[in-house]
Amino acid sequence: MPDIGVAASTIVSGVLLGGILALTALGLSIVLGVMRLVNLAHGDFLVVGAYAGLFFLKFTGVDPLLGLPVIALIVAALSVPLYRFLLAPLAERGPEARMMTMFAVSIILENVFVLAFSADTRSIELSYATLPLTIGSFSVPLIYVIGFAISVVLILAVHWLISRTGFGRDLRASAADAQAAATLGVDVERVQMLTFALGAACAGVGGALIGAAFQFGPSSGGAYLLNSLAIVVLGGLGNVLGTLVGGVVLGFLQSLGGLALGDGYRDLVGMALFLLVLAFRPDGFLARRSS
Amino acid sequence: MRMNSGRKLMAAAAFAAASLGIAPAHADEIVIGASLPLSGPLAGFGSFQQWGYKRAVDEVNKAGGISIGGTKQMLKLIIRDDKTDPNASASNTETLISRDHVVAMLGSCTPALVNAGALVAERAKKPIVTGCDPLEVFKSVRKWNYAWDLFFSVPELAAAQYKALAEAGVETNKKIAFWHDNGPDGQAVGGQIWPALAKAFGYEVVQNAEFPVDNTQFTSIIAEAKSKGAEVVLVDAITPQAIAVRKQMASAGYTPKVLNMEKGAEPVQFAEALGKLSDGVLVGGYWDPSFPYPGAADLAKAFESETKLTSSQHIADSYAAAQILLDAIAAAGSTDAEKINAAIAKTDKTYVVGPIKFDADHTAKLPIVALQWQSGKPVIVWPKAAKTGDLLFPLP
């Protein structure tokens, strides 16, 4: 049985990490909600964000966490041609065609990363990214706290964007019934393109945070895609605040799994939970309270 | 009319052959092949191996090729990316043999990838020379007839850091923690050999944690070792995980006095990704440009001038493996697999990694040293006879 300091440190670290992962999952969730698209290249957008953070630091010398808006814009801008030239023409071909297209994009992106940046494992080197925040025997990584705070702020900002703005109204209308929204004058294709870009931006920002906290390489996207899918299912499809709750819950339970069974069983706990929620509450924990 | 039908038939046959990917073999070319991890988690190893294999082949080609039946033939090296996937390593080997018609092969890296390919080559009776597969793990797979391995002995490597610490006379509380992945070598080194040696060297084992090869979170493992006061930590993990562990140790405020990261801390990308955090990290090694073997210093210089990258020991075992195979083809004077295999068995020569003579298990043991990353460069800190610098202690 681990002592109280170890247990508390592990659980709080897991919760904070879950919050960071929630940001990347949010991108997946809104794209799924509005476009009915499981974006299988979402993890690769995250990797684009991590490389963008790495090179942003290298070429400007500026902390990439200060440059997060620029990174978000870069990843969003890169996603727009993908939507215009690959996804938009498939609008009438059903969700499978778009999903398989993004699967192909994922494979292509991984190979592009290898060709452009080599297959080396990278990490964004920030002096404070490896500092602990310690109170007695309790200790959590400072970068987790910073990442969690950024993540929560951005998730709340996206929540505000979706619930309080004209774009958000159009987005919600498109998510509820694209055909009806179009009939009422909503430019559904534009909404979908902006939603896709917003989703990519969320992944990109999450990637920069993850690149600073951990390590990444050309094929790192797959693991984060799986975690994001689990968070989306836990939080409820398209539910912005539910995604944050889903991330925190997943982080908490994975930490419990890590404490009880060892760190190697974190993902097992996460995926078991994913299947259980899918079986018994397929609309997520917060289904009844969310719209 | 008949001619037309004949042409059509020939065209159809040519089309069918092309569809099956059967390319005509050039009579004046000796084709050898390798499946390497050029992408995926082990890409850090594969890129160095690729360079070593290519250099050995290029050197022979520049010298005019190899004489087969009295005619000089050039070498063609075909490399396929196994993406760090044992299944891909096996299927690449199948392809190299059946489609590319290789006469012999060179190995991949780490037991999982090497053994997967070697088993296919063994079944097809094609000789394969490899490094990058610890000898005991290689031998445990089967009694090999066509596969040959030059690398280090696991017990010797596992004992290297204990011996290095004893020789340097460093003072710790003798509490030791082992963190290792669940791959074949991780289980052998971290699960069995390190704990067994700990008692012999007077250490108290306070933790032995195992994790999946691709694990990314080490929070609980690190917190437990910290709470148990382990001042010596030995890790066996591949490079992405070794980098993750080192970063997470720092962000958890845990700095043991000694940190050894077998396997993962070998490639230079470890030091590049971690910067100052790599300083003081130990790793077992089997080659360094300072070794007193012919061509050792030149090999590293050639790599660094060509690639502008810091060299790795993996350029040496791959270069030597290719040289051994090419020497055997030359000695056989034939592209017949049996004759090449028999010539490999007779290898008795000093290569860039040291003297190579295969034993009855088809293995040749390389000497071991303890390396430590210091300011982004690997420094030999043990044994005394091979030292290129002093041990940095404690871990910064």
Interface residues (C-beta under 8 A of the other chain):
Chain A: P2 D3 G5 V6 S9 T10 S13 G14 L17 E110 N111 V114 S118 A119 D120 T121 R122 S123 E125 A129 T130 L131 P132 T134 S137 S139 P141 L142 I143 Y144 A213 F214 Q215 G217 P218 S219 S220 A223 Q254 S255 G258 L259 G262 D263 G264 R266 D267
Chain B: L38 S39 G40 P41 A43 G44 G46 S47 K83 N182 A209 E210 F211 P212 D214 N215 T216 Q217 F218 T219 S220 I221 A223 E224 K226 S227 T239 P240 I243 A244 K247 Q248 A250 S251 A252 G253 Q269 F270 E272 A273 L274 G275 L277
